[in-house]
Amino acid sequence: MTAPPDGSTDDVKLGVLRRYAGSEPGGRSVLLVAPSFFGYESTIARALAHHSEVVFHLDERASNSALVRATYRIRPGLLAAVTRRHFRRALAALSERTVDVVVVIKGEVTPAWFLRDVRRSNPDVRVVFYAYDPIAADDNYFALRPHVDRAYSFDAQDVARLPELAYKPLFYGPAFSAGPSHAERRWDLASVGTVNPERYEKTEAAAAAVDTSFRHMYTPSAALLAVKRLIDPEFGTIDPSRVTGVKLSQHEVAEVFRQSRVVLDVQKAGQSGLTMRTLEAIASGASIVTWNEAVKNEDFYDPDRIAVVDPDGGGVQEAILRVLMRPLDGSAPSGFERHSVSAWVSEFLDSTTAPVSAEPRQSSDHEEN
């Protein structure tokens, strides 16, 4: 499968920033602070550019090597000097530019002083935060919160727990569109995602129920997977021949989904927010089999299209066969375009509210002066 041309405006690397030319001369100047995650940061940047004069993307990680990414998650303090230098370079690159809106996605390692200093240089800036992972008690979000004007989460449980958050599911990108009717599709089942013991077990069990399947289980490091298989009995059940180090592009995933009758959705343990795969599959006209009960609360939930498996029991094979017996015409539900990335970013640019926190915007012991 070959990814088709993106067809979007050009982007140019400017030091630690990447510049995306916008479609609205005289419009907003937007700073997107987001980690690299399977190319979705570029999808978001291009969608923002469609509504703006210019977008600058800053990867919040100074490096995306496997070692650095792991260190950021386990011991981010070890990279404090590297992170400080990275964000200082970003401030220098922005020093001669006006920033109207800052959109922070995830904000795992973004320092609070960076948002403070951007606001000092741009007093009228609006800062928006979005979480696509559950927010833990020690999450960096709480350090950023005093500097944020509007905050969103994909997780309804976090929204219920933190009243300043607004609920906002993820999106599907422009690569995902309606496909042929289910009768004309190539695969009964598709499963695409990063490998872990639960996803591996559920995918293999699901595939046993159908005649044809496309299974792509990805690992960023074969060596790390080999070590995990030696020290963790759960990982020991994974057949390494079923795992690949090759990422699929969004266009390749979209092509698979358009040729699949059912897409399997396995969310992370403890996650109630909808995965990106859920929205992408529905946009592609596929049916969904998922363990996420929260999907029943969505406006697009349709039991003829979406089968929910009991998280504490079996039944995945029965769920797959049930939706396969209800073939679809290959289109997305009416009105589903409101979950497109274009609609998704427009709310960030249009939202105007008071700060999410009553705490004053000032330096703290946790911020660099």
C-alpha positions as CSV (number, residue, x, y, z in Angstrom):
1,M,0.0,0.0,0.0
2,T,1.3,3.4,-0.9
3,A,0.3,6.6,0.9
4,P,-1.3,9.1,-1.4
5,P,0.0,12.7,-1.5
6,D,-1.1,14.7,1.4
7,G,-2.2,17.7,-0.7
8,S,-1.7,20.1,2.2
9,T,0.2,23.3,2.5
10,D,4.0,23.1,2.8
11,D,5.7,22.9,6.2
12,V,9.2,24.2,6.9
13,K,11.6,23.4,9.8
14,L,12.7,26.4,11.7
15,G,15.1,25.2,14.4
16,V,13.0,23.4,17.0
17,L,9.8,24.7,15.4
18,R,8.0,23.5,12.3
19,R,6.1,26.1,10.4
20,Y,2.9,25.3,8.5
21,A,1.6,28.0,6.1
22,G,-2.0,28.8,6.8
23,S,-5.1,29.4,4.6
24,E,-6.3,32.6,6.1
25,P,-4.0,35.7,5.5
26,G,-4.4,38.1,8.4
27,G,-5.8,35.3,10.6
28,R,-4.5,33.8,13.8
29,S,-0.9,32.8,14.6
30,V,-1.1,29.5,16.4
31,L,1.6,27.6,18.5
32,L,0.9,23.9,18.7
33,V,2.9,22.1,21.5
34,A,2.4,18.4,21.0
35,P,4.5,15.3,21.1
36,S,5.1,13.2,18.0
37,F,2.5,10.4,18.0
38,F,2.1,8.4,14.8
39,G,1.9,11.6,12.6
40,Y,-1.3,12.9,14.3
41,E,0.6,16.0,15.4
42,S,1.0,16.9,11.7
43,T,-2.7,16.2,11.1
44,I,-3.6,18.6,13.9
45,A,-1.1,21.2,12.7
46,R,-2.5,21.1,9.1
47,A,-6.1,21.3,10.3
48,L,-5.2,24.3,12.5
49,A,-3.4,25.9,9.5
50,H,-6.6,25.7,7.5
51,H,-8.2,28.0,10.0
52,S,-5.2,30.3,10.6
53,E,-2.5,32.4,9.0
54,V,0.4,30.3,10.3
55,V,0.9,27.4,12.7
56,F,4.2,26.6,14.5
57,H,4.5,23.1,15.9
58,L,6.9,22.5,18.8
59,D,7.5,18.9,19.7
60,E,7.4,18.9,23.5
61,R,10.1,16.2,23.5
62,A,13.6,17.3,22.8
63,S,14.2,13.9,21.1
64,N,12.0,11.0,20.1
65,S,14.6,8.2,20.5
66,A,13.2,5.1,22.3
67,L,15.6,5.8,25.2
68,V,14.6,9.5,25.6
69,R,10.9,8.7,25.4
70,A,11.2,6.1,28.1
71,T,13.2,8.4,30.3
72,Y,10.6,11.1,29.9
73,R,8.0,8.7,31.2
74,I,10.0,7.1,34.0
75,R,12.5,9.7,35.2
76,P,11.8,13.0,33.5
77,G,14.0,14.9,36.0
78,L,17.1,13.3,34.3
79,L,16.3,15.3,31.2
80,A,15.5,18.6,32.9
81,A,18.5,20.4,31.4
82,V,17.8,19.1,28.0
83,T,14.1,20.0,28.2
84,R,15.0,23.5,29.5
85,R,17.3,24.1,26.6
86,H,14.8,22.8,24.1
87,F,12.0,25.2,25.3
88,R,14.4,28.2,25.6
89,R,15.3,27.7,21.9
90,A,11.6,27.7,21.2
91,L,11.1,31.0,23.0
92,A,14.0,32.5,21.1
93,A,12.5,31.4,17.8
94,L,9.2,32.9,18.8
95,S,10.6,36.2,20.2
96,E,9.9,38.2,17.0
97,R,6.5,36.7,16.3
98,T,3.0,37.2,17.7
99,V,1.2,34.2,19.1
100,D,-2.6,34.4,19.3
101,V,-3.4,30.9,20.4
102,V,-1.4,28.1,22.1
103,V,-2.7,24.6,21.9
104,V,-1.0,22.1,24.2
105,I,-1.7,18.5,23.5
106,K,-0.9,16.1,26.3
107,G,1.7,18.4,27.9
108,E,3.6,15.6,29.5
109,V,6.9,17.5,29.9
110,T,6.0,21.0,28.8
111,P,7.3,23.3,31.6
112,A,4.8,25.8,33.2
113,W,7.4,28.6,32.8
114,F,7.3,28.2,29.1
115,L,3.5,29.0,29.0
116,R,4.1,31.8,31.4
117,D,6.8,33.4,29.2
118,V,4.8,33.0,26.1
119,R,2.0,34.9,27.8
120,R,4.3,37.6,29.0
121,S,5.3,38.2,25.4
122,N,1.7,37.9,24.1
123,P,-0.6,39.2,26.8
124,D,-3.7,38.5,24.8
125,V,-2.8,34.9,24.0
126,R,-5.3,32.2,24.6
127,V,-4.0,28.9,25.9
128,V,-5.9,25.6,25.3
129,F,-5.0,22.2,26.8
130,Y,-6.1,18.8,25.6
131,A,-5.5,15.4,27.3
132,Y,-5.7,12.2,25.2
133,D,-4.6,10.0,28.1
134,P,-6.2,9.7,31.6
135,I,-4.9,12.4,34.0
136,A,-3.1,10.9,36.9
137,A,-2.7,12.6,40.3
138,D,0.9,13.5,39.5
139,D,0.2,14.6,36.0
140,N,2.0,17.7,34.6
141,Y,-1.4,19.1,33.7
142,F,-1.7,20.4,37.3
143,A,1.5,22.5,36.9
144,L,0.2,23.9,33.6
145,R,-3.3,24.6,34.8
146,P,-2.8,28.1,36.2
147,H,-1.7,29.2,32.7
148,V,-4.5,27.5,30.8
149,D,-7.7,29.3,29.6
150,R,-9.6,26.2,28.5
151,A,-8.9,22.5,29.2
152,Y,-10.4,19.4,27.5
153,S,-10.1,15.7,28.0
154,F,-11.1,12.7,26.0
155,D,-11.9,10.8,29.3
156,A,-15.4,11.4,30.7
157,Q,-14.3,10.0,34.1
158,D,-11.6,12.7,34.3
159,V,-14.2,15.4,33.3
160,A,-16.4,14.2,36.1
161,R,-13.5,14.4,38.6
162,L,-12.0,17.7,37.5
163,P,-14.8,20.2,36.9
164,E,-12.7,22.6,34.9
165,L,-12.3,20.1,32.1
166,A,-14.7,19.9,29.1
167,Y,-15.4,16.5,27.5
168,K,-14.1,16.3,24.0
169,P,-13.5,12.9,22.2
170,L,-10.6,12.5,19.8
171,F,-11.1,12.8,16.0
172,Y,-10.5,11.2,12.6
173,G,-8.2,12.7,10.0
174,P,-8.8,13.4,6.3
175,A,-7.2,10.1,5.3
176,F,-10.3,8.3,6.7
177,S,-13.4,8.2,4.5
178,A,-16.3,6.0,3.5
179,G,-15.4,2.8,1.6
180,P,-17.3,0.2,-0.4
181,S,-20.2,-1.8,1.0
182,H,-19.3,-4.6,3.4
183,A,-20.2,-7.1,0.8
184,E,-17.3,-5.8,-1.3
185,R,-14.7,-5.5,1.4
186,R,-11.6,-7.7,1.6
187,W,-11.2,-8.5,5.3
188,D,-13.7,-9.6,7.9
189,L,-11.6,-8.2,10.7
190,A,-8.8,-5.6,11.1
191,S,-6.7,-4.9,14.2
192,V,-3.9,-2.2,14.2
193,G,-2.0,-1.1,17.2
194,T,1.0,-1.2,19.5
195,V,1.5,-4.7,20.9
196,N,0.8,-5.5,24.5
197,P,-0.2,-8.8,26.1
198,E,-3.9,-7.9,26.4
199,R,-4.2,-6.6,22.8
200,Y,-2.3,-9.6,21.5
201,E,-4.5,-12.1,23.3
202,K,-7.8,-10.4,22.3
203,T,-6.7,-10.0,18.7
204,E,-5.7,-13.6,18.3
205,A,-9.0,-14.8,19.9
206,A,-11.0,-12.5,17.6
207,A,-9.1,-13.6,14.5
208,A,-10.0,-17.2,15.2
209,A,-13.7,-16.4,14.6
210,V,-13.3,-15.1,11.0
211,D,-12.1,-16.3,7.7
212,T,-10.0,-13.3,6.7
213,S,-8.2,-10.8,8.9
214,F,-5.6,-8.0,8.8
215,R,-3.5,-7.9,12.0
216,H,-0.7,-5.4,12.5
217,M,0.9,-5.4,15.9
218,Y,3.6,-2.8,16.2
219,T,6.6,-2.5,18.6
220,P,9.0,0.5,18.6
221,S,11.8,-1.8,19.7
222,A,12.3,-5.5,19.0
223,A,15.0,-5.6,21.5
224,L,12.8,-4.2,24.3
225,L,10.1,-6.7,23.4
226,A,12.6,-9.5,23.6
227,V,13.6,-8.4,27.1
228,K,10.0,-8.1,28.2
229,R,9.3,-11.6,26.9
230,L,12.2,-12.9,29.2
231,I,11.2,-11.1,32.4
232,D,7.4,-10.7,32.1
233,P,5.4,-13.9,31.8
234,E,2.5,-12.1,30.2
235,F,4.7,-10.8,27.4
236,G,6.1,-14.3,27.1
237,T,2.8,-15.4,25.5
238,I,3.5,-13.0,22.5
239,D,4.8,-14.7,19.4
240,P,7.5,-12.3,18.1
241,S,6.8,-13.4,14.5
242,R,3.4,-11.8,14.8
243,V,4.9,-8.4,15.7
244,T,6.6,-5.8,13.4
245,G,8.8,-2.8,13.9
246,V,7.3,-1.2,10.8
247,K,4.7,1.6,11.4
248,L,1.8,2.0,9.1
249,S,1.0,5.5,7.9
250,Q,-2.4,7.0,8.5
251,H,-3.1,6.5,4.8
252,E,-2.2,2.8,5.0
253,V,-4.4,2.3,8.1
254,A,-7.2,4.1,6.3
255,E,-6.9,1.8,3.3
256,V,-7.1,-1.2,5.6
257,F,-10.2,0.1,7.4
258,R,-12.0,0.9,4.1
259,Q,-11.4,-2.8,3.1
260,S,-12.5,-4.2,6.5
261,R,-16.0,-5.1,7.7
262,V,-15.1,-5.0,11.4
263,V,-12.3,-3.2,13.3
264,L,-11.2,-4.4,16.7
265,D,-10.7,-1.7,19.3
266,V,-8.7,-2.6,22.5
267,Q,-8.2,0.4,24.7
268,K,-5.5,0.7,27.4
269,A,-6.3,-0.7,30.9
270,G,-8.1,1.9,33.0
271,Q,-9.0,4.0,30.0
272,S,-12.6,5.1,29.4
273,G,-11.9,7.7,26.7
274,L,-12.6,6.6,23.1
275,T,-9.5,5.6,21.1
276,M,-8.7,7.2,17.8
277,R,-9.3,3.9,16.1
278,T,-12.9,4.0,17.1
279,L,-13.5,7.2,15.3
280,E,-11.3,6.3,12.3
281,A,-13.1,3.0,11.8
282,I,-16.6,4.5,11.9
283,A,-15.5,7.3,9.5
284,S,-14.4,4.4,7.2
285,G,-17.8,2.8,7.3
286,A,-16.6,-0.2,9.3
287,S,-18.3,-1.9,12.2
288,I,-16.6,-1.8,15.6
289,V,-16.1,-4.5,18.3
290,T,-14.8,-2.9,21.5
291,W,-14.5,-3.5,25.2
292,N,-15.1,0.2,26.0
293,E,-18.5,0.6,27.6
294,A,-18.2,4.4,27.4
295,V,-19.0,4.3,23.7
296,K,-22.6,3.6,24.5
297,N,-22.8,7.2,25.8
298,E,-21.9,8.7,22.4
299,D,-24.4,10.3,20.1
300,F,-23.3,8.0,17.2
301,Y,-23.7,4.8,19.2
302,D,-25.6,2.2,17.2
303,P,-25.8,-1.5,18.3
304,D,-26.0,-2.5,14.7
305,R,-22.6,-0.9,14.0
306,I,-20.9,-1.1,17.4
307,A,-20.7,-4.3,19.6
308,V,-19.5,-3.9,23.2
309,V,-17.9,-6.9,24.8
310,D,-18.2,-7.5,28.5
311,P,-14.8,-6.4,29.9
312,D,-14.9,-9.1,32.5
313,G,-15.9,-12.0,30.3
314,G,-15.5,-13.5,26.9
315,G,-17.8,-13.1,24.0
316,V,-15.6,-11.4,21.5
317,Q,-16.1,-14.0,18.8
318,E,-19.9,-13.9,19.3
319,A,-19.8,-10.1,19.1
320,I,-17.8,-10.2,15.8
321,L,-20.2,-12.7,14.2
322,R,-23.1,-10.6,15.4
323,V,-22.0,-7.5,13.6
324,L,-20.9,-9.4,10.5
325,M,-24.5,-10.6,10.2
326,R,-25.5,-6.9,9.9
327,P,-23.6,-5.7,6.9
328,L,-23.4,-2.0,6.3
329,D,-23.4,0.1,3.2
330,G,-19.8,1.4,3.8
331,S,-20.8,5.0,4.8
332,A,-20.3,6.8,8.1
333,P,-23.4,7.7,10.2
334,S,-25.2,10.9,9.3
335,G,-23.5,13.9,10.8
336,F,-20.3,12.1,11.8
337,E,-18.2,14.9,10.1
338,R,-18.5,16.7,13.4
339,H,-15.8,14.4,14.7
340,S,-13.4,15.3,11.9
341,V,-10.1,16.9,12.8
342,S,-11.2,20.1,11.1
343,A,-14.3,20.4,13.4
344,W,-12.1,19.3,16.3
345,V,-9.6,22.1,16.1
346,S,-12.2,24.8,15.3
347,E,-13.5,24.6,18.9
348,F,-10.0,25.3,20.2
349,L,-9.8,28.4,18.1
350,D,-13.3,29.6,18.9
351,S,-13.4,28.9,22.6
352,T,-13.3,31.9,24.9
353,T,-13.7,31.4,28.6
354,A,-12.2,32.5,31.9
355,P,-9.1,30.6,33.1
356,V,-9.8,27.1,34.2
357,S,-8.1,27.8,37.6
358,A,-8.6,30.5,40.1
359,E,-5.0,30.4,40.9
360,P,-3.1,33.6,40.0
361,R,-0.8,33.4,37.0
362,Q,2.6,33.9,38.6
363,S,5.9,32.2,39.1
364,S,5.9,29.3,41.6
365,D,8.6,27.1,43.2
366,H,8.1,24.7,40.3
367,E,8.7,27.3,37.6
368,E,12.0,28.6,36.2
369,N,12.5,32.4,36.6
